[in-house]
Amino acid sequence: MASNLKIRPLRAADEAAWQQLFSDYATFYKAKIPTDAVEAAFHGMLSADLTLRGWVAVINDKPIGLAHLVLHPSTWSLLPDAYLNDLFVDPTYRRHGVGRALLQEVVNTGHEEGWRKLYWKTASDNEAAQGLYRKVAAQTDWMTFEVKY
């Protein structure tokens, strides 16, 4: 891992670099994300309500990776659950501990804030990510179903 790597909350000044990373992330998953949704996500992560949360991995204050989550109530507990919506590292910096550092920061935040659980999903063919995830979390037997509108 680069010795000058830092993980920190997303800042307003990160917008241009964050947009590029998020665009690269969408391209990786062959997703088209409407511009207004991208803008709403960015500004939502900067808002005070903390429902949407964002972190960036930076080297020399240049964002090279991102992590986003949605903090939400649970019907099973008084403690909130956190859904890791996005985790992405610029391909140039992969396999150097950046993804793990981002994920660990999110895990640590959950411990500090008292979340009930942190959970996420990934594509079944994203074996590189799954290798990291298995080091940090337990894989569940739950299947994902969705209705798109």
N, C-alpha and C positions, 0 to 999 in steps of 0.2 A: 504494500500500500504506500502511496506517496506520502512522504512525511509532512507535506504542507496541505493535506486533505482536511477539510473541515465540513461538518454537517451543521446546517443552521436553518432556522425558519425562513421561509420565502419572504422576500422584501419587494416593495413596489419597484425599486431600482432594478430588479431582476427580470422585469417583464419581457424585454426583447430576447434575452438569452433563454428564458423559460419557454417563450412561445416557440423558439426553434427546437428546443428539446421535446416539447410536447408534440410538435408537428412530426418530428422524427419518430416518436413513440407511436403516434397514430399510423404513420406509414408502415412501421414494423408490423402492426396488426391489420394492415390494409383497411383502416377505418377512415371514414369521412366524418369529421366532427365539425358541426356548424360553427362559424366564426363567433356568433353571439354566445354560444355555449362555452367556447374557449375563454372569451372575455369574462363571462359570468363566473366561471370556475376560478380564474385568476383572482378576480376581485373578491369573490367569496372566501378564498383562502386568506385574504388580507383583512377580512372583517373581524369585528370583535366578538361575534357570536360563537366562534370556534367549532361550528358544525363541519365545515370543510377546513381541512388542515393541509399545509404544504411545507415541505422541507426541500432544500437543495444541497447537493454535494458540490463543494467549490474547491478549486485549486487556484491560488493567487486571486481569490475573489471572483473567478470565472465559474459560473454554474456548469457542471458536467454531468449532473444526474438529478433526478427528482423523485420524490415520494409524495403521494397524496392519499388522504383518507377521509372518510365520512364518519363522524362520531354521531351515534344515534341511540335513542332509548331502547330498552329491551323489555319484552313482556315477561321475561324469565328472571329479572333481577332489577334492583334499584340502581345498580351500577350500569354505566353505558357500555355499549359494544362499539368497536371500531372496525370499519371495513377498509382495508387497504385497497384503494381503487386503482392506483397506478404506481409502478416502480420502474424506472428506466434509467439507464446509464448510457452515455455517449459511447458508441462502439470502440472508439479509440482508447477508452479508459476501462474497458471490461477486463475481468479476470485479474484485477489489482485490488480487490477488497472494497470497491466503492459501493456496490450494491449491498453487500453485507453491512457496511457502515451505515448506510441509509436505513436499512431494515432494523438494525440494532438501535438506532436513535428513536425510531417509532416504537419499538418494543420497550425501551427505557422510559419513554414518555408515558406509555400505558401503565407501567409500574408506578411511576411517580404520581400520576393522576388518578389511579385506582379504577381503571377500566375493568370490566368483567372479562372481556376477551378481545383479541385482535384476530381477524380472519381475512382470507383473501382467496382468490382463485387465479389460475393461470391456464393458458392454452395447453392442451394435452401434448402437443408437439414441442413445447418450449422446455426442452430437457435441461438446458443450461440453467434456467431460472429454477427449475425443480430441484436441481442439485443443491443450490443455495438454500432453498426453502426447507428441504429435509434436514439441513443442519441446524435450523433455527426453530422449526415448528413440527408438530405432528400432522401427518396427512390424515384426513378424515375419510370416512366411507360415504359421505353425503354427496349426492349428485345434484347438479344444477339444472333447473328448468326455468324457462322464461317465456313470456308472452310479449311480443313486440307489437307496437302500435304505429 
